[in-house]
Amino acid sequence: MILDNASLRESLRVRSRSAARRLVGLALTLGLAAVLLVDAPNARAQTLLDLQSQIEAATQTLQNNVDVRDGSADTALDPDAPDRADDDDDDDERKKVSEQDEQRLGMFGDPSSIERDYALRTGRAISQYGYRVFGQGSRAPLTSGEISPDYVLGIGDELVVTYRGQISRTVSVVVNRDGDIVLPETPPIKAVGTTVGDLRSRVNEITERSMVGTSVYISVGSIRSISVAVLGEVVRPGTRSVNSFATVVDALNAAGGIRRSGSLRRVDLVRADGERIPIDLYSYLEGAAGAGTTVLREGDRIVVPLLGPTVAVDGDVARPGIFETAPGRSSMPMSAAMNMAGGPLRPAGNRIMHVAFDNEGVQSVSTVSGRNGTLQRGEILQVFIDRNVVGGTIVVEGAVSTPGARALDSRGSLKSLLTNLDLLSGSPYLPFAVVQTRDPTTLLPTLIPVDLVGVLSDVSDMTLNSGDRFIVLGAGDVSFLSSSPIAEALAGGGVSSCGAINYLQGVARRTRADSFVSARQFLAQSGTPANAPSRVDCPPVIDQYPALLPLMLENVSAITGDVRRPGLYPIVHPVPLRLLLNAAGGLGRSADISQVEVTRYDASVGATTTDIRREVLDLTKISLDSVVVRPGDMVRVATRVTTRESGVVVLRGEVLRPGSYDIRRGDRLSDLLIRAGGLTAEAYPFGAIFTRDRVRSLERQANRRTADELQRGIVSLLARQAQRSSSAGVADAMGVMRELVTDISSVEPYGRVVVEADPAVLGARPELDTVLEGGDEIVIPKRPNFVLVVGEVLNPGAQQFISGRKPEDYIKSAGGSSMDADEGRAFVVLPNGAAEMLALNSWGTTDASIPPGAMIVIPRDLAPFDFLAVTGDVTRILSGLALTAASLSVVSRD
């Protein structure tokens, strides 16, 4: 422990000032007591107890009013007195610092100087042994219960005498100052110095002679008080009044206990006749009968001398403390000191340090056993727990029922540990487990892969050592190998929040390229499998053991294709293909076991190159158990070729049996119409609406591409036009182009395909029969009886279909073209979605026939914005957009 010596010395200095203050107060108290004894005429008549009370009161008063720094009274009349307000602030600050230091060391209350010194040397609080037992208050006088017949009577004892027989009465007598008791009708009887038993015998003899037929019974009523002197290092030295049953310990408690500057092992009991009895209170503290329980007598003196030599035992022991050496000795055997401290907390595995002084007072530290040797005065024995290791156990972690320590049996093998299969829980991955042990040569931790399948089947086993860690992987731990964080780490990705991923990146950069070749190829070919964890958090066991991740990836075999859980699976030794397929969840429903491809990476010992061999196995002819997969191999299970098309086709409208239909590869529209029962009488196959998801996606991409092209061309086009047009025209053109780009980006395409849906035509011309795909949707509408005329005409709307009418006729029926019409770009959208240009001009008419359901479109003349004609590309884009919009309008109308 690092000590703040400056803080500790400041704490000791403040405490020393407090002790000085108490000494000055005591001196002034004695002076005041002398004045009281000389001046007061009746002081000699006061008892010692009254005198003591006056002295204590005077001491308290003087301590409150005397400044120990210069010995002057705290009065404003002293011109040299410093500013007490500032001094009080300084004292408070020093007291606060002292209390903080003592609390940091665990020192509370008012530690003694020897406790401070030992605390400074050991780095933490340590107290003197035994002193708290004393000073708890004196024992209450014995007023009830049987008194022993051996009790010696003295002056002041009360006796209860009861007569029964011819005379029946009870009298109470007190042993008078002459030492006698006076009973009725008998002469005085000597009682002082006589035991209760002897007095009973004598009174019985006297009663039998003087009172025939009367029996007498004597008991002790109240016991006397005696005065003893308690002197030396006690809290309140002086004469104490205690009951006649009091012991040495009772008298010490009555005196407030022993100061920590006093000795517990060198106390003397001095009898009134001069006999001296040595008392070692350590015997009393340890529960043994000794002189400490000696019953006191009138006039006894108890003398507590100064503290003798001490030693200390600190650290990981049952009772750290400062212990006094035995009387007459300045040293203590280490074994005795250790026994006083209760011994080490642990029976073994302890480190014991001996702190001693040399001749120059410099402390030295040495390692000792604690059983031999001697502690000299002031020396310390420190005990530390050297090792916190549980022997004969291993730690089980991962996919187990109850992780934690397990005891090793006499065999100490992994097989014996797995005898109870309840240890494994959840979804343990048996082909690859890990034992973390310590290398006997380097003493570094190392990970050893273990095949639990072989262990459980008695094929292999492993000897475990105390302190090993057995790690069982779970299905989640293995699936993490196929996740995107692993792919990014092997590809040299950035820093991850997972420590194991960062560790893997460092290993991948330092090792050769083919260390993780199987993992790299699998993750590059298949990407992140669907069953990979969506979260990037490392599994707890991998996060705890980062070195486990590259070990697993170096020993993986990859399984791809038609299996339920394709991914990377670590194995220890070559295993049957059946075991690996079971780990992957088994074969898929469409797996083609006649085409199982196994890629092997062979590298013989000492070879400079790695050979790649590829085998195609027919598992219909050989057993899964006969195919061996080794670490690094890649297994690909092919999918059977099927004629079933994924998805369904929806047929609605004018058919006999509309609905959703599953299809085979190569099914055509005519086949679907036949399965639906054919068309109804009202069906209009020429207006069939055929939409396809793949076309819708292509149109969406085309719209985005068109919007991007327009966006890039706007700036250059407007810059050129600004040189020829006014700023107002440029601004108007900018607004139009922005709206156009927004419309193109927001239009949701329909994915319509122009198809032939008339069964008769399809029968005559099979090349027009469209091959169906999953997700197609066909709508056969009813035959319409109108033609739509939209765009720049005076009255846009639907006109009744009349066979033989020309486009000009429908336009004329709609009021004719408006002033903004561009008749040169007019076109017609046919019911099947196709579009044709119309040759409308003043010099002639078109011969185009208009079928029912068609839509004639007269576009707006773009002359106000003819600046766009500077580029033919943009003109073509606008024409294409117009055709797309017209086609979408027809679909929505139908």
Secondary structure, DSSP 8 states (H G I E B T S, - for coil): ----HHHHHHHHHHHHHHHHHHHHHHHHHHHHHHHHHHH-TTGGGS-HHHHHHHHHHHHHHHHHHB-TTTS-BS-TT-TT---HHHHHHHHHHHHHHHHHHHHHHT--S---HHHHHHHHHHSS---BTTGGGS-S-------SS---TT-B--TT-EEEEEEEESS-EEEEEE--TTSEE--TTS--EE-TT-BHHHHHHHHHHHHHHHSTTEEEEEEE-S--EEEEEEEESBSS-EEEEEETT-BHHHHHHHTT-B-TTB-SS-EEEE-TTS-EEEE-HHHHHTT---GGG-B--TT-EEEE-B---EEEEEESBSS-EEEE--TT-SEEEHHHHHHHTT-BSSSSSEEEEEEEE-TTS-EEEEEE-SSS-EEETT-EEEEEE-----TTEEEEEESBSS-EEEE--SS-BHHHHTTSGGGB-SSB-TT-EEEEEE-TTT--EEEEEE-HHHHHTTS---B--TT-EEEE-BHHHHHGGGSHHHHHHHTT----S-HHHHHHHHHHHHS-GGGGHHHHHHHHHH-S-TTS-SS----HHHHH-TTHHHHHHHTEEEEEESBSS-EEEE-SS-EEHHHHHHHTT-B-TTEEEEEEEEEEEE--TT-SS-EEEEEEE-TTTS-GGG-EE-TT-EEEEEE----EEEEEEEEEESBSS-EEEEEETT-BHHHHHHHTT-B-TTB-GGG-EEE-HHHHHHHHHHHHHHHHHHHHHHHHHHHHHHTTS-HHHHHHHHHHHHHHHHHHHH-----EE-----HHHHHH-GGGS-B--TT-EEEE-B---EEEEEESBSS-EEEE--TT--HHHHHHHTT-B-TTB-GGG-EEE-TTS-EEE---BTTB-------TT-EEEE-B--GGGGGGGG-HHHHHHHHHHHHHHHHHHHHHH-
